[in-house]
Amino acid sequence: MDSNAEYRMEKKSKTNPGQLLEFAPDSYLDRTSRPIYAMAYLLGFLVLYEIGTIAISPEVLTQSLTSQQIRVVSFLWLQQFATEILQFSPRMAWLVTPLIVVMILLAMQITSRKSWKVRFGDFIPMTIECVLLAMPLIALSLFLNRVPAANSAIVTPCTTMVPSSPPQLLVDIVTGIGAGIYEELIFRLILISLLMLFFQDFLKFTSKNAILFSVLISAGLFSIHHHIFLLNGTFETGEVFTAARFIFRTAAGIYFAGIFALRGFGIAAGAHAIYDIFAAILNAIFME
């Protein structure tokens, strides 16, 4: 990489640590990479996750964080922030948590100084793009595990489901939707951006090295948190560790980081959620 290209990449990453490329103004790639598009496109996913979770287990509105049955750890981290730092009740925290996503994207849109116009017709090709981007992970999952790693983006529930629990497939789909949004928020949008600032501004790494270390660290932590994670000041366990699962999730973390860097948060979260939905369906078929 020549010095001019390196300089342009450093300048771009400092002004917008998440996305590395600029596209032709008002082109499809430019429009759909804007934060306002991510917010508008993912709003339906957020609503589905909220409604689906409450429909599956209404008591989550009043349960403690350690007793919830729909375990999206990244969601629980944000909910814990809403209850302990912002002092919301558990019931209100369920409403505040998705609003945190909306507020972050709104703040990014304001600072980006890009157009606020949304063409809802773009949502169809965005969905097709997300489906196509999910396919390589399905193929990799089949290759590494013989059956799809349906829980590659979620944690197996650590509690017992209530006697009247719905089919596991429905639980996995709802959980996967939440994981797609909240894991991308924590491990890509927030963590990679913070790591980029740390490596570039504090340690004075070149942009190329900052990107490399940020992606690898975030991918590793993304994979590890499916097996062990910190919640309410204590370490809890998720799925049983296997080399295949760890390798797959680390590779998935790198892959989603690439999508995030090239196409923005909306496409990355959408591809992640759609992968989880497909993997849950395929897992149900293979496990029957």
RODREN-268188 format. One record per residue (C-alpha): residue number from 0; residue in one letter; chain; x, y, z. Coordinates in pm, whole numbers. Layout:
# residues N
ATOM NUM A A X Y Z
...
//
This chain:
# residues 288
ATOM 0 M A 0 0 0
ATOM 1 D A 147 334 -102
ATOM 2 S A 178 626 139
ATOM 3 N A -110 821 -18
ATOM 4 A A -346 524 9
ATOM 5 E A -234 466 367
ATOM 6 Y A -303 831 449
ATOM 7 R A -650 820 293
ATOM 8 M A -734 505 487
ATOM 9 E A -614 658 815
ATOM 10 K A -811 976 750
ATOM 11 K A -1125 780 665
ATOM 12 S A -1099 547 965
ATOM 13 K A -1052 834 1207
ATOM 14 T A -1357 1022 1085
ATOM 15 N A -1566 704 1067
ATOM 16 P A -1390 411 1235
ATOM 17 G A -1655 161 1128
ATOM 18 Q A -1661 193 752
ATOM 19 L A -1352 203 533
ATOM 20 L A -1484 280 186
ATOM 21 E A -1661 572 24
ATOM 22 F A -1901 499 -261
ATOM 23 A A -2036 707 -547
ATOM 24 P A -2268 973 -398
ATOM 25 D A -2632 858 -370
ATOM 26 S A -2557 522 -529
ATOM 27 Y A -2718 211 -382
ATOM 28 L A -2399 122 -198
ATOM 29 D A -2368 475 -62
ATOM 30 R A -2731 505 48
ATOM 31 T A -2756 167 216
ATOM 32 S A -2434 211 413
ATOM 33 R A -2568 520 590
ATOM 34 P A -2662 490 960
ATOM 35 I A -3016 612 888
ATOM 36 Y A -3063 316 655
ATOM 37 A A -2933 78 921
ATOM 38 M A -3181 220 1171
ATOM 39 A A -3477 206 934
ATOM 40 Y A -3393 -140 798
ATOM 41 L A -3326 -298 1137
ATOM 42 L A -3629 -145 1307
ATOM 43 G A -3845 -438 1197
ATOM 44 F A -3589 -685 1335
ATOM 45 L A -3585 -501 1668
ATOM 46 V A -3963 -508 1693
ATOM 47 L A -3978 -878 1601
ATOM 48 Y A -3722 -963 1867
ATOM 49 E A -3904 -766 2137
ATOM 50 I A -4248 -904 2051
ATOM 51 G A -4119 -1256 1993
ATOM 52 T A -3930 -1272 2321
ATOM 53 I A -4222 -1143 2526
ATOM 54 A A -4463 -1377 2345
ATOM 55 I A -4239 -1676 2414
ATOM 56 S A -4171 -1586 2776
ATOM 57 P A -4381 -1297 2915
ATOM 58 E A -4208 -1315 3254
ATOM 59 V A -3887 -1174 3103
ATOM 60 L A -4033 -830 3171
ATOM 61 T A -3986 -881 3544
ATOM 62 Q A -3718 -1152 3568
ATOM 63 S A -3367 -1083 3687
ATOM 64 L A -3090 -1081 3428
ATOM 65 T A -2958 -1420 3541
ATOM 66 S A -3292 -1602 3509
ATOM 67 Q A -3400 -1505 3159
ATOM 68 Q A -3470 -1787 2920
ATOM 69 I A -3399 -1611 2590
ATOM 70 R A -3026 -1572 2623
ATOM 71 V A -2875 -1310 2394
ATOM 72 V A -2584 -1207 2611
ATOM 73 S A -2514 -884 2423
ATOM 74 F A -2876 -781 2480
ATOM 75 L A -2843 -862 2850
ATOM 76 W A -2531 -645 2872
ATOM 77 L A -2723 -349 2733
ATOM 78 Q A -3019 -427 2956
ATOM 79 Q A -2787 -438 3256
ATOM 80 F A -2652 -98 3152
ATOM 81 A A -3009 34 3133
ATOM 82 T A -3104 -100 3477
ATOM 83 E A -2785 -39 3675
ATOM 84 I A -2644 274 3513
ATOM 85 L A -2954 444 3376
ATOM 86 Q A -3169 317 3665
ATOM 87 F A -3460 182 3461
ATOM 88 S A -3686 -94 3591
ATOM 89 P A -3654 -439 3426
ATOM 90 R A -3982 -378 3243
ATOM 91 M A -3869 -41 3108
ATOM 92 A A -3524 -177 3027
ATOM 93 W A -3678 -401 2761
ATOM 94 L A -3800 -88 2586
ATOM 95 V A -3489 119 2652
ATOM 96 T A -3244 -143 2521
ATOM 97 P A -3357 -126 2155
ATOM 98 L A -3375 252 2190
ATOM 99 I A -3003 247 2270
ATOM 100 V A -2942 97 1925
ATOM 101 V A -3163 362 1766
ATOM 102 M A -2991 646 1952
ATOM 103 I A -2642 526 1857
ATOM 104 L A -2738 507 1491
ATOM 105 L A -2906 847 1506
ATOM 106 A A -2590 995 1659
ATOM 107 M A -2381 837 1383
ATOM 108 Q A -2617 974 1120
ATOM 109 I A -2594 1325 1263
ATOM 110 T A -2214 1319 1277
ATOM 111 S A -2188 1171 928
ATOM 112 R A -2366 1475 781
ATOM 113 K A -2512 1253 510
ATOM 114 S A -2859 1262 360
ATOM 115 W A -3148 1150 581
ATOM 116 K A -3358 1037 286
ATOM 117 V A -3453 669 288
ATOM 118 R A -3579 486 -20
ATOM 119 F A -3780 197 116
ATOM 120 G A -3751 24 -221
ATOM 121 D A -3385 -34 -134
ATOM 122 F A -3490 -272 145
ATOM 123 I A -3563 -551 -104
ATOM 124 P A -3213 -557 -260
ATOM 125 M A -3069 -508 90
ATOM 126 T A -3246 -824 204
ATOM 127 I A -3125 -1013 -103
ATOM 128 E A -2773 -891 -30
ATOM 129 C A -2799 -1007 332
ATOM 130 V A -2923 -1350 219
ATOM 131 L A -2635 -1386 -27
ATOM 132 L A -2383 -1276 235
ATOM 133 A A -2519 -1535 479
ATOM 134 M A -2463 -1823 235
ATOM 135 P A -2082 -1852 273
ATOM 136 L A -2123 -1894 650
ATOM 137 I A -2385 -2165 599
ATOM 138 A A -2142 -2346 370
ATOM 139 L A -1854 -2306 617
ATOM 140 S A -2073 -2426 902
ATOM 141 L A -2173 -2738 710
ATOM 142 F A -1808 -2802 622
ATOM 143 L A -1676 -2765 978
ATOM 144 N A -1959 -2923 1172
ATOM 145 R A -2134 -3154 927
ATOM 146 V A -2460 -3004 1060
ATOM 147 P A -2519 -2627 1074
ATOM 148 A A -2387 -2446 1380
ATOM 149 A A -2731 -2301 1441
ATOM 150 N A -2623 -2144 1765
ATOM 151 S A -2312 -1988 1617
ATOM 152 A A -2440 -1643 1702
ATOM 153 I A -2638 -1727 2016
ATOM 154 V A -2586 -1896 2351
ATOM 155 T A -2777 -2209 2442
ATOM 156 P A -3026 -2117 2718
ATOM 157 C A -2879 -2185 3062
ATOM 158 T A -3218 -2217 3228
ATOM 159 T A -3506 -2461 3198
ATOM 160 M A -3783 -2365 2962
ATOM 161 V A -4131 -2336 3114
ATOM 162 P A -4362 -2640 3058
ATOM 163 S A -4569 -2452 2799
ATOM 164 S A -4263 -2344 2602
ATOM 165 P A -4301 -2304 2224
ATOM 166 P A -4110 -2513 1966
ATOM 167 Q A -3734 -2476 1996
ATOM 168 L A -3716 -2361 1635
ATOM 169 L A -3922 -2052 1718
ATOM 170 V A -3701 -1981 2020
ATOM 171 D A -3386 -2014 1805
ATOM 172 I A -3524 -1785 1534
ATOM 173 V A -3626 -1513 1780
ATOM 174 T A -3297 -1541 1965
ATOM 175 G A -3102 -1535 1640
ATOM 176 I A -3270 -1212 1531
ATOM 177 G A -3167 -1046 1855
ATOM 178 A A -2815 -1186 1832
ATOM 179 G A -2774 -1052 1481
ATOM 180 I A -2844 -698 1593
ATOM 181 Y A -2697 -681 1942
ATOM 182 E A -2383 -886 1878
ATOM 183 E A -2301 -673 1576
ATOM 184 L A -2360 -362 1788
ATOM 185 I A -2129 -478 2068
ATOM 186 F A -1856 -665 1881
ATOM 187 R A -1841 -473 1555
ATOM 188 L A -1984 -123 1583
ATOM 189 I A -1872 -48 1939
ATOM 190 L A -1575 -276 2005
ATOM 191 I A -1398 -241 1669
ATOM 192 S A -1447 136 1673
ATOM 193 L A -1300 160 2024
ATOM 194 L A -1011 -71 1938
ATOM 195 M A -936 132 1626
ATOM 196 L A -922 451 1830
ATOM 197 F A -702 280 2090
ATOM 198 F A -452 137 1843
ATOM 199 Q A -438 443 1616
ATOM 200 D A -470 737 1854
ATOM 201 F A -310 594 2169
ATOM 202 L A -58 338 2043
ATOM 203 K A -1 519 1711
ATOM 204 F A -35 205 1499
ATOM 205 T A -69 242 1125
ATOM 206 S A -424 210 995
ATOM 207 K A -346 -128 840
ATOM 208 N A -213 -272 1167
ATOM 209 A A -491 -111 1371
ATOM 210 I A -751 -276 1151
ATOM 211 L A -577 -614 1170
ATOM 212 F A -549 -617 1550
ATOM 213 S A -898 -473 1601
ATOM 214 V A -1064 -734 1381
ATOM 215 L A -872 -1028 1529
ATOM 216 I A -934 -922 1889
ATOM 217 S A -1303 -855 1833
ATOM 218 A A -1345 -1186 1648
ATOM 219 G A -1171 -1377 1926
ATOM 220 L A -1382 -1215 2198
ATOM 221 F A -1695 -1270 1989
ATOM 222 S A -1617 -1640 1973
ATOM 223 I A -1517 -1675 2338
ATOM 224 H A -1828 -1506 2475
ATOM 225 H A -2043 -1792 2344
ATOM 226 H A -1869 -2022 2590
ATOM 227 I A -1798 -1800 2891
ATOM 228 F A -1918 -1449 2963
ATOM 229 L A -1941 -1195 3242
ATOM 230 L A -2287 -1099 3367
ATOM 231 N A -2383 -926 3690
ATOM 232 G A -2022 -945 3807
ATOM 233 T A -1996 -1322 3775
ATOM 234 F A -1872 -1551 3499
ATOM 235 E A -2132 -1778 3344
ATOM 236 T A -2095 -2059 3095
ATOM 237 G A -2270 -2095 2762
ATOM 238 E A -2216 -2372 2510
ATOM 239 V A -1965 -2649 2565
ATOM 240 F A -1635 -2553 2402
ATOM 241 T A -1530 -2739 2088
ATOM 242 A A -1251 -2649 1848
ATOM 243 A A -1490 -2654 1550
ATOM 244 R A -1732 -2408 1712
ATOM 245 F A -1454 -2176 1824
ATOM 246 I A -1288 -2175 1481
ATOM 247 F A -1620 -2122 1306
ATOM 248 R A -1723 -1830 1527
ATOM 249 T A -1383 -1666 1503
ATOM 250 A A -1400 -1694 1124
ATOM 251 A A -1757 -1561 1137
ATOM 252 G A -1640 -1268 1348
ATOM 253 I A -1374 -1181 1090
ATOM 254 Y A -1627 -1222 810
ATOM 255 F A -1886 -996 974
ATOM 256 A A -1613 -741 1047
ATOM 257 G A -1536 -733 677
ATOM 258 I A -1902 -680 590
ATOM 259 F A -1927 -411 856
ATOM 260 A A -1617 -232 724
ATOM 261 L A -1729 -244 362
ATOM 262 R A -2108 -216 384
ATOM 263 G A -2187 -67 723
ATOM 264 F A -2379 -178 1029
ATOM 265 G A -2719 -237 867
ATOM 266 I A -2602 -497 617
ATOM 267 A A -2372 -666 872
ATOM 268 A A -2649 -701 1131
ATOM 269 G A -2902 -806 868
ATOM 270 A A -2670 -1073 726
ATOM 271 H A -2597 -1197 1077
ATOM 272 A A -2966 -1223 1169
ATOM 273 I A -3058 -1393 842
ATOM 274 Y A -2773 -1640 884
ATOM 275 D A -2904 -1726 1231
ATOM 276 I A -3256 -1779 1094
ATOM 277 F A -3135 -2007 814
ATOM 278 A A -2903 -2197 1047
ATOM 279 A A -3182 -2250 1302
ATOM 280 I A -3411 -2389 1032
ATOM 281 L A -3142 -2617 891
ATOM 282 N A -3044 -2730 1238
ATOM 283 A A -3406 -2823 1312
ATOM 284 I A -3420 -3025 989
ATOM 285 F A -3092 -3205 1050
ATOM 286 M A -3166 -3273 1417
ATOM 287 E A -3508 -3428 1354
//
